[in-house]
Amino acid sequence: MTDRYFKNFMSDFVQEKATVPGIDEDKQEDSLLKLLALPYPTLSEKLKRAALDLKETIVVKTWGFTGQDIKDFSLYRGSLGTAFLLLKSYQVTNNKNDLDLASEIIKACDSSSSSSRVVSFLLGRAGVCALGAVVAKHQGNEEMVDYYLTQFKEIKLSEDVLDEVIFGRAGYLSACLFLNKNLGHETIPSSHTVSLPFSIALTFSFSNTDNLLNQKGVVIDKMIENGRKLGSKGKCPLMFEYKGERQWGVAHGLAGILNVLMHFELKSDVVLDVKETLKYMIKNRFPSGNYPKQEDMKSDLLVYWCHGASGVALTLVKAAEVFEDKEFLEAAIDASKVVWDRGLLKKVGICHGISGNAYVFLSLYKMTGSVEFLHKAKAFACFLLDKSHKLISEGEMHGGDNPYSLFEGIGGMAYLFLDMTDPTNAKFPTHEV
């Protein structure tokens, strides 16, 4: 074991069987290998049961014991993350109680977030309004859909808003994409989205869209303007800063911003800048295949969604899909090898833990159809299912600073387990649309 991750002793691929012959019962890894060899429907059911048990614990700890006192409303580490997990549970089980409880939590988060100036999906009011509208739509409550969409319209992006995912413009656009994906074409008519750079957020059927129209020049266009100011033609066309650092990762830098931009119709010169920026990152990755946290960083340590190969791999898969360029897919596969070797982290969560790293393999499985990537996703999920409780209780694995949250704690593990029941449709929460 290293300081950051557990040694991965699992095979790159294991054929599913009902039993695993020839296993030494004295070896501690045998229970994990047996799980991996189970037929997928059997394993899927085990993962679902574990997820639903975790969900009940999370609800009690984050909602039932608090007296509905919202100390942190955010989706990333707070109560809204519980509501997001409940929506996922409803989508898997069709249990309406989950949907109703999610709605109740969102209403409390709505009140708690009303004065927030953060605009992003993960930490800001945009997440509350976007999730509220989608849950209300599932409930068939059009009045609440209209309420949350109207509240979303009132969110203002000031000139000094950051460009990144966790706090900034890219995170706001993620909420717009989430609404567009989940509320359907009639909510955002395609005929209204062809030529506008901020098309998705501009075309909600609001009675008054003045605020959104006024933001046309300060979202995607503003991001590109800022990226070009720090970038360099012929080297890296786009670059962004967070707290004075030129970040590469999903959370605060290039990988996250580029991933969001690739969901929109971009001008040809912007498309070229996005492609060349990604190629610059590939060219300047570490010899190991990992990616630095920030420009000119020499320390090759982090293999996370937020920083390092895991998050960059998801962005490269998106680039391969959008641009139909094999270079990006090959680079994503190279990054996945780093995640396989060094991604069994001593943390459980989605942002910087094993749960988030599993999505690299799920994303590549959906892109390529290769069962070897599905096996690797299963391997990470099975490691968590088999060992996380014991490792956390013994202090060998970190349960997260917010141990029941969606992005730092076991909420992310529960979400992954639910996604594993239908891997062809699995998506990293809020990041893959």
N, C-alpha and C positions, 0 to 999 in steps of 0.2 A: 504493500500500500504506500502511496505517496501522500504528501500533505493535502493535496487537492482532490484526488480521485482514487477509487479502488481499481486494482488491477482487473482487467477484463479477461477472465479465463474461458469465456464462452466461445464456441466455434462460430465462424462466419455464417454457417448455415447448418441447420439440423432438420432432417426430415421428420414431419409429424408422425407419431405413432401412438397407439393406445397405451403401450408400456415401453420402458426403456431397459432392454436386457443388458446384462453384464456390468451393471453399475455397482460400485463398492459402497455398501451401506454406511461405512464408517466415514466417508468423505462428506464434509459439511455442504459442498455445493450440489449434492445429489438431488435435494428437493427442488432446487432451481432448474436443474437439467430435466427433471421429470415434468415440471410445468411447461418447459419449452417444447417438449416432445408431444404434448397433448394435442389432440385434434382441435382445430381452431374454434369450432362451436363450443366445445367444452371449456376451453381456456377463456373464451369471450364471456361465457356465463359466470365464471369465477371472477373475472375482472369487474363485471357489472355488479355482482353482489357486493364485492369489496367497495366499489365506488358508492353504492347506495348506503352502505354502512358508514362510510366516511362522511357522506353528505349529511346524515342525521347528526353526527358528532359536530360537524362544522356549524350547522344551524343552531344547535344548542349553545355552542361556545360563542358564536358571533352575534346571536340574536336572542335566543331564549334566556340566557343568563344576564343579558345586559339591560333588560327592561326596555328594550327598543331605544336605548340611549346611544345615538350615533356619535362616536368619537372620531371616526374616520369614514367618510362616505365613499371613498374612492373604489374603483374597480380593481386597481392594482393590489392594494393591501387592506382594503376596508370592506364595509358591509355590502357595497354594490357588487363586489366579487362573489359574495354568497348568492346574490340574486342571479348573477350570470351563470353560476353553477346550477342553480335551480332550474333555469330555463333549459340548460342542456339536459338535465335529468328529465324534465318534462318531454323534451324532444325524443328521448330514448325510450321512456316508459309510458308516455301519455298519461301520467298521473297529474290530474288537474290541481291537486293540492299543492304541488310544487309551483305551478304557475301562479296560483293565488297568493302563496307566500312570497314569491318573487315580487309580485305587484305591491304587496304590503311593505316589503323592505324598500322598494324603489320610492314609494311615497315618502317614507321617512328620510331617505337620502335626498329627495327633492327639496324637502324643507331645510335639511342640514347644509345643502350645497348652494342655496339661493344667493349667498353673498360671495361665492368663490369667483376669483378672477382667473383661475386656471382654465384653459380652453380645451384641453385634450381629452381623448377617450378614456385613458387609463387613470388620470388623476383629477380631471376637471368635470365641469358641469355638462359638457357635451356627452360624456358617458352616461350620466343619469338620464338625460333627455332622450338619447338614442335608444338605450335599453328600455326605458319606460314606454316609448312608442311601440317598440317591437313586442314587448310583453302584452301591452294593451291590444295590439292587433291580434295576437293569439287568443286573447280572451274574447274577442269580438266587441270590444268596447271602443267604438269610434270616437266617442266624446273625449276619452283619455288619449287616444291617438292624436287627435287635433290639439289637445292641451300640450302634450309633450313636444309636438312639432312646432307649435307656436313658441314655446319656451326655448326650443333650439334656435329658432330664428332670432331670438333676442340676444344670443351670445355674441359679444363683440371682440374682435381681434385687434388689439392695439398695435401701433407701429413697432413697439419694442418686444413683441412676442417672439420667442425663440422659434427656430425652424424645425426642431427635432420632434421625436415621437412622444416621449414621456410627458413633456409639458407644452409642446408648441404646435406650430401650424400643421406639421405632418400628423400629429395626434388628432387634431381637429378634423382633418380630411379623412382619417380612419373612421371616425364616427359617421361622417357623411356616407362613406362607402358601406358601412354596416347598415345604415338606414336604407340605402338604395337596394342592397342585396335582399333585405328581409321584408321590405314593404311592397315590392313589386313594381312592374313597369308602369302601372297606371298612376302611381304616386310620382314617379319621375319619368315623364314621357320621353322616349328616345328622340322624338322629333325636335325636342327643345335642347338637346345636349350635344349637337354635332360640332358646333364651331366655338363654343365657349370654353376658355381655359379652366374655368372653375365650374364646369357644367353641372356636375352632380349636385353640388350644394345650392346652385342657383335655381333649380327647377322644381322645388317642392311646391305643392299646390296651396301656398299660403295666400291669404287675402292681401297681405302687404309684404313685399319682399325687398323693401328699400334697404334694410340693413345688409342683407346678403348681396344685393346688387352693388352696394357701396364697397363691399369687400372684394369685388372681382379683381382689382389690381393689387391686392395685398396678400393673396394666398399663394397659389401656384406661381404666378408671375413674380411675386415678392421673394419666394423661396429661390427661384432660378436666379434672380438678380443678386441675391445675397451669396448664393453658391458660386457664381461667376466672379464676384468681387474677390473672393478668397482663392479661387481656382487659378489654373494656369493653362492656357491653350498650348497644346502640344505635350503637356505633361498630365495633369489631372484637371479637367475642365471645371469640375464642381468640387467645392470643399466648404465645410461648415464648422463653426466653433461652438463649443459649450464650455463655459467657464474658462475661456482662454485657451482651450485645448482643441486641436483639430481631430475630431473623433471619427472613427471608422465604423463603429458598431451600430446595432439596431437602436438601442435605447436613446442615444444622443447624437448619432452621427450619420455618416454616409449610407450605410446599409439600410437603416430604417427609412430615411428620407427617400432614397431611390426606390425602395420597395413600394412605397405609397405612390410616388409619381408614376410608376409603371402601370398603375390601375386606371390612369386617365389618358385621354387622347391628347398627345403632345405635339407641338410643332416640330417640324423635321430637324431644325437645328438643336432643339432641346433633346430629341431622341438621340442624336449623335453625341451630345454631351454626356447623356446618361450612359450610353454604351462605352464611350471612351473612359469614363470615370471607373466603371466596373473593370475594364481591362487594365487600367492602372493599378487597381487594387490587386487583381490576380497576379500581375507582373511583380508587385512589390510585397507579396505575402512572405511569411517566414519560410525557410527551407523545409521546415516540418510540414508545411501545408496549412498551418494555422494563420490567422490574421491578427495584426496588432490592434490594441485598443485605440490607439491614436497615431497620428503621423509621426514617423521617425522613432517610434517606440522600439526598444531592443528586447524587452522582456516578453518571452513567449510562454505565457502562463495560462491565460484565460481561455476556456472553451465553454462559453456561455451563449445563451440567446442574446443577452444584452451586449456582450463584448466577445469577439472572437469568432471562430469558425462556424459555430452553430447558427447564429443569426445570419451571418454572411451567406451560408449555404442556402438558407430559405430565400434570400434575395436573389441568388444566382439561379435557383430553380424558377423563380418568377421571370427572370430575364430570359432563360431558355424557352419558356412558354411564350412570352410576348414577342421576342425577336426571332424565335426559331433558329437559334445559333448554337451549334454543338459545343463551341468553346465554353459557353456558360454552363452547360450541363456537365461537361467534363470537369470543370472547376468545382462545381457543386459536389460531384462524386468524390473528388479529391478531398474536399473539406469534410465530407462525411466520414472518410477514413480516419481523420484526426478525432472526430467525435466518437467513433467506435473504439479507438485506442485509449482516449483520455477523457471520455465523456461520462463515465460512471462516477459522477461527482459525489463528494461527501455532503451534498445538499439535496433536498428533495424537490424543490420548487420548479416553476416554469421559467422564471426569469434567469436564474443562475443555478439550475439543478438538473438532476437526471430527467425529470418530467419534461422539461423544455427540450432537452437534447433528443429525446425520442422522436420529436416531431420532424427532425431532419430526415430520418429514415421513412417516416410516413409520407412526407412531401415527395421524396424521390420514388417511393413505391407508386404513388398516384401518377407521377410523371412518366415512369418507365414501365410500370407493370411487373417489375422484377420481384419475385417472391423473396429474394435474398434481402432486399430492403425491408420487406414486411417482417421477416425473421428478426432483423436487428431491432426493429421497433418493439417486437414482442419480447426480445431479450431484455431491453431496458425496462419495459413494463413489468416483466416477470421478476426482475431483480428487485424492483420496488415492492411488488406484491409479496415476495418471499422474505425479504430481508429488512425493509425500511423500518418497520415497527421495532424490531429488536435493536437495530443499529442506532436508531434515535434514542431509545430508552437507555442504551449503554453509553451514549455520548459519542459514538463513532461517526454519526451522521447528524448534521445540523438540520433541525426542523424548521428553521426560518425565524427571522426576527419577529415576524407576525405569523405564528405557526399554523393558523387556520385560514390564512388568506389565499386568494387565487394565484397570485404570482410569486409569493415567497414561501408558502406553506403547503399543507396537504390538500388544500383546495385544488391546486394545479394537478396533483397526483390523481385525485378523484376525477377531474375533468379528462385527463389522459385516459384513464381506465374506461370512461364512458365512450370516448372517441374510438377506442380500440374495438368496440363492438361493431363498428362499421368503418373500417380503415380506408375504404375508397372515398369516403366523404369527410375524413378527419381534417381538421383545420386548427392551426395554432390560434388560440383565442385572441380576437381583436386584430391579429396580425395578418393572417391569411383570410382572404375574402372569397 
